[in-house]
Amino acid sequence: MFNEKDLDLIQARGANLETIQEQIENFKNGFPYLNVIKAATIDDGMIRLGDDKAAKLATDFDDQAFNLKLLKFVPASGAASRMFKSLFAALEEDKIDKSVNEFLERLQEFAFYNSLSKLIGSETADYKTILKYLLTDAGLDYGSLPKGLLEFHKYGSKTRTPAEEHLVEGAKYANSKGKVNLHFTVSPEHRSKFNALIESVLASYEAEYGVKYSISFSEQKPSTDTIAVNLDNTPFRNANGDLLFRPAGHGALLENLNDQDADIVFIKNIDNVVPDSLKAQTVIYKKALASLLVSYQEAIFAFLKMIDGVKMKEVDVEEMAAFLENELCILPPDGFDDLSLEEQIEYCRTKLNRPLRICGMVQNVGEPGGGPFWAKNADGSTSLQVVESAQIDLKNPQQKEIFDKATHFNPVDLICALKDYKGQKFNLLDFRDPKTGFNTQKSQSGKDLKAQELPGLWNGAMANWNTLFVEVPLITFNPVKTVNDLLRPEHQ
């Protein structure tokens, strides 16, 4: 199937033949569906704090943060091109729909209006000129930039990009002893532009918020790209005969996260930001969830140290099993009670000694994507999982009914603890479920092909983490999917 040239290419990308062959088997056999048991709802797999308790926990975190290394991890490689889909259709095909009309009518309300109008130089420009200067390299080139570099919000005569809003957020809740660590995952072609932006604004934000930033960047590793195949599952080849590899979705960022060194990591998408006037609840709930994470981590560490330090009795194991079931929502497999004491201890140790995450969940407002569920694991246990629709057999009426009953939605609001009870970093790659990827059909140069995505960062890549779901206010979730989303009150 592979010749010497192929093997050299695979090696040059940092990949290995065994992984490529596994990917081809996944094309042939597909991925199994996840068996969801029920949706996680308030008091049945999901915690509701309420504003008073959230405020108390946030205050607690201000004290806890002093002794912790904090990191804000921002996936920022997404291109903005999809934001402007209707505008591109107007520019290239003269297709004017309702969203294009709204964009043109309210043009002056966008944060980027001043930058755009300076380039155009005329208030009476026709729509084609406006769109050309907005979308192409004749002007702002927004159609080619990542979302993180676009002007999103106005502050008087100044504007902020999402990257800058994350700097501000970092100062407000990821600040330990005046140090703020931020890590952006970016595309190679945009890295220099991110660097230039950060260098130009960093000093002013440090002065305004009285902090010192440590900013780092990484790119999706070529070794995480997956091979493309023809519809008959043979390797797809370009016109020159080379194998084709494709980026494997946000699940590839697990490698980037695994390279970070921090006690607590806040993960939030680049476009989910609001102006300062609406940041207060986001900051309170971020701190509250982080404080909750610390308290659960302390309880887990206490049990693990107990396993290491004393000869455990049956009553101790019962206490641990109850904690796993009632607090971490991990139900044991059938036959657990029949295991020997040593086997039960080992089961508890395995389940406790894992990375820990709290996932903020917002009430379901019809957004596409994943949600919080109880799901069956390969070892027969049941636990909380973020589940995407592609992982569920929606043709099965019972599974579809469970999926449709989800009351909450995953806004990618994660707070993670990445170290074990001895202070050592977990190898996060050991805790993913490789059977939670999925195959899609694409095309290249007019030829159909099949592509494969790795287990998603917040679902399959974290399938074997300890997981807690906490309800967070809807105002903390304000993604920008289309340019007109910036006209919503939350972004004005």
KAHURA-V638462 format. One record per run of one state. SS is the DSSP state (@ for helix, = for strand, . for the rest). FROM is the first residue (numbers start at 1). TO is the last residue. Records with the same first field share a line. If there is no record, write none. Layout:
BEGIN
SS->FROM-TO, FROM-TO
END
This chain:
BEGIN
.->1-3, 13-16, 30-35, 40-40, 43-43, 48-50, 68-69, 76-78, 80-80, 94-97, 106-106, 110-112, 121-126, 136-145, 150-150, 156-157, 174-174, 177-178, 186-187, 210-211, 219-221, 225-225, 228-228, 230-234, 236-236, 238-242, 244-244, 247-249, 259-263, 269-275, 310-313, 327-330, 332-335, 339-340, 353-355, 364-370, 377-381, 388-388, 392-396, 405-407, 418-418, 420-424, 426-427, 432-433, 437-437, 445-446, 454-459, 463-465, 472-473, 477-482, 488-488, 492-492
@->4-12, 17-29, 51-67, 81-93, 98-105, 107-109, 113-120, 127-135, 147-149, 162-173, 188-209, 222-224, 250-258, 276-309, 314-326, 336-338, 341-352, 389-391, 397-404, 428-431, 434-436, 460-462, 474-476, 483-487, 489-491
=->36-39, 41-42, 44-47, 70-75, 79-79, 146-146, 151-155, 158-161, 175-176, 179-185, 212-218, 226-227, 229-229, 235-235, 237-237, 243-243, 245-246, 264-268, 331-331, 356-363, 371-376, 382-387, 408-417, 419-419, 425-425, 438-444, 447-453, 466-471
END
